[in-house]
Amino acid sequence: MRLLIADDNEGDLWLLALTIEEAKIECEITQEIDSESVLATIEAAERERKPLVLDLFVLDLFMPKLGGLELAKEIRMYPHFDRVPIVILTSVLTVADQKVIDQIPFCFPMLKPTCLEEWKSLGEILRTIVTCKDPSQISMEPFAQQRENRVTQSARKNSVSSGSD
């Protein structure tokens, strides 16, 4: 199994690789620090007529020059990646971003973890994705649940900080 992860924050790359390891996902991980590096890796393999075989892309939404959504669209231009799941990690998911994601087949938004439990949950979700033989069978439930949990946690924090119950 092979995964490609891209994030311009090296700390997040390290945490993501650790999360994958802790989730016991047996795989080879290619780490890139920006979208240009991802495209260069793909294009180099294409030139050598040895296309990359990947089981999952995990991309940061906000990377310099070319963001995760634009990169996901570029990835989909390669026929052998047309059904490889793409997880877009972001701190903030706007309605506009969600609309773009909805137009990219087998592309799933995830909020970047902010605590240990969320990193563990992300690992479990990634394991579910990479072990699914048919990406059309990947349930959106874990993604919706993650966003709902984050909203609930945020509401609780706001309630506590404002002194109300």
VOPAGU-2260 file (C-alpha; in pm, 1 decimal, decimal comma):
REM VOPAGU-2260
SITE   aa  ch    i         X         Y         Z
SITE  MET   A    0       0,0       0,0       0,0
SITE  ARG   A    1     130,0     347,6     -86,7
SITE  LEU   A    2      17,1     688,3      38,9
SITE  LEU   A    3     123,8    1035,2     -64,7
SITE  ILE   A    4      83,1    1311,9     190,4
SITE  ALA   A    5     144,3    1680,4     123,0
SITE  ASP   A    6     147,8    1970,2     366,6
SITE  ASP   A    7     362,8    2282,2     378,7
SITE  ASN   A    8     379,8    2251,4     758,3
SITE  GLU   A    9     651,0    1996,6     837,9
SITE  GLY   A   10     509,6    1945,1    1187,9
SITE  ASP   A   11     173,9    1844,1    1041,6
SITE  LEU   A   12     351,3    1610,5     797,2
SITE  TRP   A   13     529,6    1445,7    1088,4
SITE  LEU   A   14     205,9    1414,3    1290,1
SITE  LEU   A   15      22,4    1273,0     989,9
SITE  ALA   A   16     293,3    1011,5     927,0
SITE  LEU   A   17     287,8     920,5    1297,9
SITE  THR   A   18     -93,3     897,5    1289,4
SITE  ILE   A   19     -75,2     656,5     996,0
SITE  GLU   A   20     183,8     446,9    1178,5
SITE  GLU   A   21     -18,0     446,6    1504,5
SITE  ALA   A   22    -330,1     341,3    1309,1
SITE  LYS   A   23    -128,1      37,5    1197,8
SITE  ILE   A   24    -168,9     119,0     830,1
SITE  GLU   A   25     108,0     -83,5     670,4
SITE  CYS   A   26     221,5     134,3     384,3
SITE  GLU   A   27     495,1     326,1     216,6
SITE  ILE   A   28     451,0     700,4     265,1
SITE  THR   A   29     575,3     964,4      24,3
SITE  GLN   A   30     589,3    1306,0     193,5
SITE  GLU   A   31     591,1    1631,5      -1,7
SITE  ILE   A   32     601,2    1987,5     134,9
SITE  ASP   A   33     406,4    2156,1    -144,5
SITE  SER   A   34     187,1    2095,6    -446,8
SITE  GLU   A   35     467,6    2159,1    -691,4
SITE  SER   A   36     668,8    1874,7    -535,4
SITE  VAL   A   37     369,8    1642,0    -565,7
SITE  LEU   A   38     326,2    1725,0    -933,6
SITE  ALA   A   39     701,9    1693,4    -994,3
SITE  THR   A   40     699,5    1346,3    -834,0
SITE  ILE   A   41     404,3    1236,9   -1047,8
SITE  GLU   A   42     547,7    1385,1   -1366,5
SITE  ALA   A   43     891,9    1230,5   -1309,5
SITE  ALA   A   44     732,7     887,5   -1276,0
SITE  GLU   A   45     527,8     951,8   -1591,3
SITE  ARG   A   46     840,9    1050,3   -1787,7
SITE  GLU   A   47    1009,3     728,4   -1680,2
SITE  ARG   A   48     697,3     541,3   -1793,8
SITE  LYS   A   49     663,0     406,0   -1441,4
SITE  PRO   A   50     345,7     573,9   -1317,2
SITE  LEU   A   51     308,9     594,8    -943,0
SITE  VAL   A   52      79,1     342,0    -787,4
SITE  LEU   A   53     -92,1     508,0    -492,9
SITE  ASP   A   54    -379,6     405,6    -268,1
SITE  LEU   A   55    -448,8     744,2    -108,3
SITE  PHE   A   56    -357,6    1111,5    -129,3
SITE  VAL   A   57    -379,9    1328,4     184,2
SITE  LEU   A   58    -345,5    1696,1      91,1
SITE  ASP   A   59    -343,8    2017,3     290,3
SITE  LEU   A   60    -605,0    2261,3     160,5
SITE  PHE   A   61    -392,4    2571,3     204,4
SITE  MET   A   62     -50,7    2530,5      45,5
SITE  PRO   A   63     145,4    2806,5    -125,1
SITE  LYS   A   64     106,2    2863,3    -499,2
SITE  LEU   A   65    -127,1    2571,7    -564,9
SITE  GLY   A   66    -373,6    2472,1    -293,7
SITE  GLY   A   67    -499,5    2125,4    -216,6
SITE  LEU   A   68    -819,0    2159,5    -420,2
SITE  GLU   A   69    -633,6    2275,9    -729,5
SITE  LEU   A   70    -383,1    1995,0    -678,3
SITE  ALA   A   71    -667,4    1742,3    -645,8
SITE  LYS   A   72    -803,9    1859,9    -981,4
SITE  GLU   A   73    -457,6    1819,7   -1135,6
SITE  ILE   A   74    -425,1    1469,2    -989,1
SITE  ARG   A   75    -757,3    1371,0   -1145,1
SITE  MET   A   76    -614,0    1458,9   -1489,1
SITE  TYR   A   77    -404,8    1138,8   -1468,3
SITE  PRO   A   78    -631,2     845,3   -1562,5
SITE  HIS   A   79    -464,0     600,0   -1321,5
SITE  PHE   A   80    -553,6     831,1   -1030,6
SITE  ASP   A   81    -919,5     876,4   -1126,1
SITE  ARG   A   82   -1044,6     648,6    -845,8
SITE  VAL   A   83    -772,0     698,7    -586,5
SITE  PRO   A   84    -929,3     862,4    -280,0
SITE  ILE   A   85    -811,6    1210,7    -188,6
SITE  VAL   A   86    -847,9    1345,7     164,7
SITE  ILE   A   87    -828,7    1724,4     192,1
SITE  LEU   A   88    -714,5    1839,9     536,7
SITE  THR   A   89    -812,1    2188,4     643,5
SITE  SER   A   90    -852,7    2399,4     953,8
SITE  VAL   A   91   -1155,0    2573,1     803,6
SITE  LEU   A   92   -1397,2    2431,9     548,9
SITE  THR   A   93   -1601,6    2695,6     368,8
SITE  VAL   A   94   -1920,9    2633,6     174,8
SITE  ALA   A   95   -1732,3    2731,6    -142,1
SITE  ASP   A   96   -1457,2    2476,8     -68,6
SITE  GLN   A   97   -1718,4    2207,7      -4,3
SITE  LYS   A   98   -1882,0    2281,8    -339,9
SITE  VAL   A   99   -1548,2    2236,0    -516,9
SITE  ILE   A  100   -1479,8    1914,2    -323,9
SITE  ASP   A  101   -1822,0    1783,5    -424,9
SITE  GLN   A  102   -1715,9    1818,1    -790,2
SITE  ILE   A  103   -1399,4    1607,6    -745,2
SITE  PRO   A  104   -1477,3    1235,1    -744,6
SITE  PHE   A  105   -1371,0    1041,3    -434,0
SITE  CYS   A  106   -1248,6    1355,6    -258,2
SITE  PHE   A  107   -1317,7    1387,3     113,5
SITE  PRO   A  108   -1273,7    1690,9     340,9
SITE  MET   A  109   -1138,8    1645,2     692,5
SITE  LEU   A  110   -1077,7    1905,4     958,1
SITE  LYS   A  111    -718,1    1909,4    1077,8
SITE  PRO   A  112    -696,8    1748,9    1419,8
SITE  THR   A  113    -650,0    1978,0    1716,9
SITE  CYS   A  114    -603,8    1715,8    1989,1
SITE  LEU   A  115    -474,9    1361,8    2036,9
SITE  GLU   A  116    -820,0    1203,3    2013,5
SITE  GLU   A  117    -885,3    1373,1    1679,7
SITE  TRP   A  118    -550,8    1250,1    1543,0
SITE  LYS   A  119    -644,5     895,3    1649,1
SITE  SER   A  120    -984,7     933,0    1485,7
SITE  LEU   A  121    -820,8    1056,5    1166,6
SITE  GLY   A  122    -597,9     747,7    1165,6
SITE  GLU   A  123    -901,1     520,4    1196,2
SITE  ILE   A  124   -1076,7     702,2     910,6
SITE  LEU   A  125    -767,6     680,7     688,9
SITE  ARG   A  126    -740,1     307,5     763,0
SITE  THR   A  127   -1103,7     262,4     660,9
SITE  ILE   A  128   -1043,4     451,9     336,2
SITE  VAL   A  129    -729,8     264,1     230,5
SITE  THR   A  130    -880,2     -76,0     306,4
SITE  CYS   A  131   -1194,0      -5,3     103,3
SITE  LYS   A  132   -1165,8    -179,7    -234,4
SITE  ASP   A  133   -1424,0      42,9    -405,1
SITE  PRO   A  134   -1397,1     418,3    -335,4
SITE  SER   A  135   -1762,2     465,1    -427,6
SITE  GLN   A  136   -1844,6     265,0    -112,7
SITE  ILE   A  137   -1663,9     505,7     121,2
SITE  SER   A  138   -1918,8     647,9     361,1
SITE  MET   A  139   -1930,9    1021,3     422,4
SITE  GLU   A  140   -2054,2     952,8     777,6
SITE  PRO   A  141   -1711,3     972,2     947,8
SITE  PHE   A  142   -1642,4    1306,9     779,7
SITE  ALA   A  143   -1978,7    1451,3     879,9
SITE  GLN   A  144   -1936,9    1315,7    1234,3
SITE  GLN   A  145   -1593,0    1474,2    1265,2
SITE  ARG   A  146   -1729,0    1816,5    1163,3
SITE  GLU   A  147   -2025,6    1778,6    1399,8
SITE  ASN   A  148   -1792,9    1688,7    1689,4
SITE  ARG   A  149   -1578,3    1994,4    1618,6
SITE  VAL   A  150   -1882,9    2224,4    1615,4
SITE  THR   A  151   -2006,0    2072,1    1942,1
SITE  GLN   A  152   -1663,1    2114,9    2105,7
SITE  SER   A  153   -1643,8    2473,1    1984,6
SITE  ALA   A  154   -1989,6    2549,9    2121,9
SITE  ARG   A  155   -1892,9    2399,3    2458,5
SITE  LYS   A  156   -1574,3    2608,2    2473,6
SITE  ASN   A  157   -1767,2    2922,8    2389,9
SITE  SER   A  158   -2025,9    2838,2    2652,7
SITE  VAL   A  159   -1760,0    2781,8    2919,7
SITE  SER   A  160   -1561,6    3092,3    2830,1
SITE  SER   A  161   -1873,7    3310,7    2837,4
SITE  GLY   A  162   -1968,6    3168,8    3177,3
SITE  SER   A  163   -2302,3    3026,1    3065,6
SITE  ASP   A  164   -2428,9    2668,3    3087,3
